[in-house]
Amino acid sequence: MSNPRLTDTVEATELDGEVILFNRASSRMLRLNSIAGLIVYHCDGEHSAAEIVERLAELLPDVDRAVLAHDVETTLEQLAREEILV
C-alpha cells in the first residue's frame, strides 16, 4: 500500500475525542484509539506509511520512532484487512 486512503464507502467522524469509522458497504463500525485516529487522519492518499511515521514523530516527540513505525504498520494492515483502506 503506497499511499493509503479511506475507501469511498468509509466515513470517518470524531465523537467525544475518538475517531469512528463506518463502512457503508459492510455496515461495520470501528472505534479507533488516539494513535490509530492520528494515523487514519493522514491516510489521505497523499502520504506514504513512512511519511505518516514522520508526521506522527513530529506530533508525538516523546514516543519512540520504532514504536510509531510499528503502530503505523500494524494499523494500516488491520484497516486494509477490514477493507477500510485502499
Biotite code that builds the C-alpha atoms (Angstrom):
import biotite.structure as struc

atoms = struc.array([
    struc.Atom([0.000, 0.000, 0.000], chain_id="A", res_id=1, res_name="MET", atom_name="CA", element="C"),
    struc.Atom([1.923, 3.027, -1.215], chain_id="A", res_id=2, res_name="SER", atom_name="CA", element="C"),
    struc.Atom([-0.247, 5.994, -0.211], chain_id="A", res_id=3, res_name="ASN", atom_name="CA", element="C"),
    struc.Atom([-3.174, 4.662, 1.806], chain_id="A", res_id=4, res_name="PRO", atom_name="CA", element="C"),
    struc.Atom([-6.554, 6.346, 1.800], chain_id="A", res_id=5, res_name="ARG", atom_name="CA", element="C"),
    struc.Atom([-10.022, 5.529, 3.065], chain_id="A", res_id=6, res_name="LEU", atom_name="CA", element="C"),
    struc.Atom([-12.212, 3.636, 0.627], chain_id="A", res_id=7, res_name="THR", atom_name="CA", element="C"),
    struc.Atom([-15.105, 5.546, -0.911], chain_id="A", res_id=8, res_name="ASP", atom_name="CA", element="C"),
    struc.Atom([-17.581, 3.648, 1.264], chain_id="A", res_id=9, res_name="THR", atom_name="CA", element="C"),
    struc.Atom([-15.986, 4.666, 4.581], chain_id="A", res_id=10, res_name="VAL", atom_name="CA", element="C"),
    struc.Atom([-16.960, 7.694, 6.596], chain_id="A", res_id=11, res_name="GLU", atom_name="CA", element="C"),
    struc.Atom([-14.811, 8.992, 9.437], chain_id="A", res_id=12, res_name="ALA", atom_name="CA", element="C"),
    struc.Atom([-16.162, 11.127, 12.243], chain_id="A", res_id=13, res_name="THR", atom_name="CA", element="C"),
    struc.Atom([-14.904, 12.292, 15.594], chain_id="A", res_id=14, res_name="GLU", atom_name="CA", element="C"),
    struc.Atom([-17.073, 11.701, 18.632], chain_id="A", res_id=15, res_name="LEU", atom_name="CA", element="C"),
    struc.Atom([-16.011, 12.550, 22.184], chain_id="A", res_id=16, res_name="ASP", atom_name="CA", element="C"),
    struc.Atom([-12.351, 12.669, 21.143], chain_id="A", res_id=17, res_name="GLY", atom_name="CA", element="C"),
    struc.Atom([-12.418, 9.292, 19.373], chain_id="A", res_id=18, res_name="GLU", atom_name="CA", element="C"),
    struc.Atom([-12.383, 8.570, 15.656], chain_id="A", res_id=19, res_name="VAL", atom_name="CA", element="C"),
    struc.Atom([-15.257, 6.382, 14.497], chain_id="A", res_id=20, res_name="ILE", atom_name="CA", element="C"),
    struc.Atom([-15.160, 4.732, 11.066], chain_id="A", res_id=21, res_name="LEU", atom_name="CA", element="C"),
    struc.Atom([-18.302, 3.457, 9.397], chain_id="A", res_id=22, res_name="PHE", atom_name="CA", element="C"),
    struc.Atom([-18.118, 1.296, 6.296], chain_id="A", res_id=23, res_name="ASN", atom_name="CA", element="C"),
    struc.Atom([-21.394, 1.678, 4.395], chain_id="A", res_id=24, res_name="ARG", atom_name="CA", element="C"),
    struc.Atom([-20.611, -1.341, 2.214], chain_id="A", res_id=25, res_name="ALA", atom_name="CA", element="C"),
    struc.Atom([-20.357, -3.759, 5.140], chain_id="A", res_id=26, res_name="SER", atom_name="CA", element="C"),
    struc.Atom([-22.393, -1.800, 7.709], chain_id="A", res_id=27, res_name="SER", atom_name="CA", element="C"),
    struc.Atom([-19.469, -2.195, 10.117], chain_id="A", res_id=28, res_name="ARG", atom_name="CA", element="C"),
    struc.Atom([-18.279, 0.401, 12.568], chain_id="A", res_id=29, res_name="MET", atom_name="CA", element="C"),
    struc.Atom([-14.813, 0.690, 14.114], chain_id="A", res_id=30, res_name="LEU", atom_name="CA", element="C"),
    struc.Atom([-13.799, 2.818, 17.075], chain_id="A", res_id=31, res_name="ARG", atom_name="CA", element="C"),
    struc.Atom([-10.134, 3.817, 16.956], chain_id="A", res_id=32, res_name="LEU", atom_name="CA", element="C"),
    struc.Atom([-7.741, 4.680, 19.742], chain_id="A", res_id=33, res_name="ASN", atom_name="CA", element="C"),
    struc.Atom([-5.993, 8.045, 19.624], chain_id="A", res_id=34, res_name="SER", atom_name="CA", element="C"),
    struc.Atom([-2.887, 6.831, 17.766], chain_id="A", res_id=35, res_name="ILE", atom_name="CA", element="C"),
    struc.Atom([-4.934, 4.936, 15.168], chain_id="A", res_id=36, res_name="ALA", atom_name="CA", element="C"),
    struc.Atom([-7.080, 8.055, 14.759], chain_id="A", res_id=37, res_name="GLY", atom_name="CA", element="C"),
    struc.Atom([-3.986, 10.134, 14.002], chain_id="A", res_id=38, res_name="LEU", atom_name="CA", element="C"),
    struc.Atom([-2.820, 7.513, 11.518], chain_id="A", res_id=39, res_name="ILE", atom_name="CA", element="C"),
    struc.Atom([-6.188, 7.492, 9.720], chain_id="A", res_id=40, res_name="VAL", atom_name="CA", element="C"),
    struc.Atom([-6.215, 11.303, 9.630], chain_id="A", res_id=41, res_name="TYR", atom_name="CA", element="C"),
    struc.Atom([-3.061, 11.104, 7.492], chain_id="A", res_id=42, res_name="HIS", atom_name="CA", element="C"),
    struc.Atom([-4.437, 8.381, 5.191], chain_id="A", res_id=43, res_name="CYS", atom_name="CA", element="C"),
    struc.Atom([-5.431, 10.843, 2.514], chain_id="A", res_id=44, res_name="ASP", atom_name="CA", element="C"),
    struc.Atom([-3.773, 9.204, -0.494], chain_id="A", res_id=45, res_name="GLY", atom_name="CA", element="C"),
    struc.Atom([-1.004, 11.815, -0.370], chain_id="A", res_id=46, res_name="GLU", atom_name="CA", element="C"),
    struc.Atom([1.243, 10.291, 2.301], chain_id="A", res_id=47, res_name="HIS", atom_name="CA", element="C"),
    struc.Atom([3.179, 7.031, 2.349], chain_id="A", res_id=48, res_name="SER", atom_name="CA", element="C"),
    struc.Atom([3.446, 4.940, 5.508], chain_id="A", res_id=49, res_name="ALA", atom_name="CA", element="C"),
    struc.Atom([6.950, 6.341, 6.068], chain_id="A", res_id=50, res_name="ALA", atom_name="CA", element="C"),
    struc.Atom([5.646, 9.901, 5.735], chain_id="A", res_id=51, res_name="GLU", atom_name="CA", element="C"),
    struc.Atom([2.873, 9.123, 8.223], chain_id="A", res_id=52, res_name="ILE", atom_name="CA", element="C"),
    struc.Atom([5.505, 7.911, 10.691], chain_id="A", res_id=53, res_name="VAL", atom_name="CA", element="C"),
    struc.Atom([7.447, 11.152, 10.181], chain_id="A", res_id=54, res_name="GLU", atom_name="CA", element="C"),
    struc.Atom([4.357, 13.286, 10.777], chain_id="A", res_id=55, res_name="ARG", atom_name="CA", element="C"),
    struc.Atom([3.460, 11.349, 13.917], chain_id="A", res_id=56, res_name="LEU", atom_name="CA", element="C"),
    struc.Atom([7.045, 11.696, 15.176], chain_id="A", res_id=57, res_name="ALA", atom_name="CA", element="C"),
    struc.Atom([6.670, 15.468, 14.834], chain_id="A", res_id=58, res_name="GLU", atom_name="CA", element="C"),
    struc.Atom([3.339, 15.420, 16.695], chain_id="A", res_id=59, res_name="LEU", atom_name="CA", element="C"),
    struc.Atom([4.484, 12.953, 19.370], chain_id="A", res_id=60, res_name="LEU", atom_name="CA", element="C"),
    struc.Atom([8.177, 13.679, 20.001], chain_id="A", res_id=61, res_name="PRO", atom_name="CA", element="C"),
    struc.Atom([8.217, 11.687, 23.265], chain_id="A", res_id=62, res_name="ASP", atom_name="CA", element="C"),
    struc.Atom([7.174, 8.449, 21.546], chain_id="A", res_id=63, res_name="VAL", atom_name="CA", element="C"),
    struc.Atom([9.946, 6.221, 20.205], chain_id="A", res_id=64, res_name="ASP", atom_name="CA", element="C"),
    struc.Atom([10.045, 6.268, 16.392], chain_id="A", res_id=65, res_name="ARG", atom_name="CA", element="C"),
    struc.Atom([10.279, 2.456, 16.236], chain_id="A", res_id=66, res_name="ALA", atom_name="CA", element="C"),
    struc.Atom([7.074, 2.203, 18.259], chain_id="A", res_id=67, res_name="VAL", atom_name="CA", element="C"),
    struc.Atom([5.373, 4.667, 15.909], chain_id="A", res_id=68, res_name="LEU", atom_name="CA", element="C"),
    struc.Atom([6.589, 2.744, 12.851], chain_id="A", res_id=69, res_name="ALA", atom_name="CA", element="C"),
    struc.Atom([5.222, -0.497, 14.310], chain_id="A", res_id=70, res_name="HIS", atom_name="CA", element="C"),
    struc.Atom([1.892, 1.146, 15.170], chain_id="A", res_id=71, res_name="ASP", atom_name="CA", element="C"),
    struc.Atom([1.554, 2.616, 11.682], chain_id="A", res_id=72, res_name="VAL", atom_name="CA", element="C"),
    struc.Atom([2.400, -0.691, 10.006], chain_id="A", res_id=73, res_name="GLU", atom_name="CA", element="C"),
    struc.Atom([0.011, -2.775, 12.099], chain_id="A", res_id=74, res_name="THR", atom_name="CA", element="C"),
    struc.Atom([-2.801, -0.216, 11.911], chain_id="A", res_id=75, res_name="THR", atom_name="CA", element="C"),
    struc.Atom([-2.544, 0.068, 8.122], chain_id="A", res_id=76, res_name="LEU", atom_name="CA", element="C"),
    struc.Atom([-2.505, -3.728, 7.782], chain_id="A", res_id=77, res_name="GLU", atom_name="CA", element="C"),
    struc.Atom([-5.543, -4.140, 10.025], chain_id="A", res_id=78, res_name="GLN", atom_name="CA", element="C"),
    struc.Atom([-7.527, -1.418, 8.273], chain_id="A", res_id=79, res_name="LEU", atom_name="CA", element="C"),
    struc.Atom([-6.659, -2.876, 4.867], chain_id="A", res_id=80, res_name="ALA", atom_name="CA", element="C"),
    struc.Atom([-7.919, -6.298, 6.032], chain_id="A", res_id=81, res_name="ARG", atom_name="CA", element="C"),
    struc.Atom([-11.134, -4.611, 7.211], chain_id="A", res_id=82, res_name="GLU", atom_name="CA", element="C"),
    struc.Atom([-11.447, -3.041, 3.728], chain_id="A", res_id=83, res_name="GLU", atom_name="CA", element="C"),
    struc.Atom([-11.226, 0.423, 5.252], chain_id="A", res_id=84, res_name="ILE", atom_name="CA", element="C"),
    struc.Atom([-8.138, 1.465, 3.298], chain_id="A", res_id=85, res_name="LEU", atom_name="CA", element="C"),
    struc.Atom([-7.015, 1.103, -0.285], chain_id="A", res_id=86, res_name="VAL", atom_name="CA", element="C"),
])
